[in-house]
Each structure stands twice: as C-alpha cells, then as structure tokens.
Amino acid sequence: SPRRVQIEIDEDFLSIRQTVASVLVPLVRGETSPLRTAAMLVKEDPSKVLEILYHLIADSIKFSLAADNYEIKNKDVEIILIEFSAAVDITNRYRLLDRVLEARRVLSGTSNPNTQMLLEWVLQIPRAST
C-alpha cells in the first residue's frame, strides 16, 4: 500500500540521516577518514546522502547564528550537531555547504562522476575551529 511505502521510505531516510550525522564529529576529530567514510556511504543513494548532509550543516549554521533563538530541526541528532558546530568554525561550515551544493550539481549534471571520489571530496571537513 502507499502508506507502507511511505513508512519504509521515511525509515530508510532516517536511518541514512543517522549514519551521515554519526560520521561528522569523528571526521572532524580525525578518528575516521573521508576515504573510509565515503566507502561506507557510497552504498546509499548519493543524492540522499548529500541532501541530508546539506540539511545537517545548514541546521548547525542556523544554530550558531541564532543560538538562543533557534531550535535545531534534527532533534534526534541534536547533540551531534552541537558538537559539530563547536568543532568547525562557521566559515568552514559555509565552505562545506558550498562543496555539498557543488557535488549535488555534479550529480544532477550530464557527467557520470565517481561517487566514491565525490563523497571523499565533500567529506574533507576541517578538523577543528581556530
């Protein structure tokens, strides 16, 4: 039934979102590499991965800019986003957001990019703020 499909899609999306969120802080801390993380995420739909990454980064930026006046939308990964916001300065998060947008553009274009390499490039997150 359509309702069952919608539930499965939502559960799949939430699972991917949890996976993407769970790698942000370890990437920044150097506990994992873009190569290893991309290899794990390449199994998922790259468009979904990039969409999720975009929304998580945007949420962290809004949180930093509005502080007390903003409630993180991705409540289930709120602690991760707060840690990520503290570890990566806002300038580098904007740069990362630009990289995600560029990767989305490449994926939607006529070329046939190597998804693994594209994700590796996107996931080169600066390790710490200064």
Secondary structure as the mmCIF struct_conf table of DSSP 4:
data_model
#
loop_
_struct_conf.conf_type_id
_struct_conf.id
_struct_conf.beg_label_comp_id
_struct_conf.beg_label_asym_id
_struct_conf.beg_label_seq_id
_struct_conf.end_label_comp_id
_struct_conf.end_label_asym_id
_struct_conf.end_label_seq_id
HELX_RH_AL_P HELX_RH_AL_P1 PRO A 2 ARG A 29
TURN_TY1_P TURN_TY1_P1 GLY A 30 GLY A 30
BEND BEND1 GLU A 31 THR A 32
HELX_RH_AL_P HELX_RH_AL_P2 PRO A 34 LEU A 41
TURN_TY1_P TURN_TY1_P2 VAL A 42 LYS A 43
BEND BEND2 GLU A 44 GLU A 44
HELX_RH_AL_P HELX_RH_AL_P3 PRO A 46 ALA A 66
HELX_RH_3T_P HELX_RH_3T_P1 ALA A 67 ASN A 69
BEND BEND3 LYS A 73 LYS A 73
HELX_RH_3T_P HELX_RH_3T_P2 LYS A 75 VAL A 77
HELX_RH_AL_P HELX_RH_AL_P4 GLU A 78 ALA A 87
BEND BEND4 VAL A 88 VAL A 88
HELX_RH_AL_P HELX_RH_AL_P5 ILE A 90 SER A 108
BEND BEND5 GLY A 109 SER A 111
HELX_RH_AL_P HELX_RH_AL_P6 THR A 115 VAL A 122
TURN_TY1_P TURN_TY1_P3 LEU A 123 LEU A 123
BEND BEND6 ARG A 127 ARG A 127
#
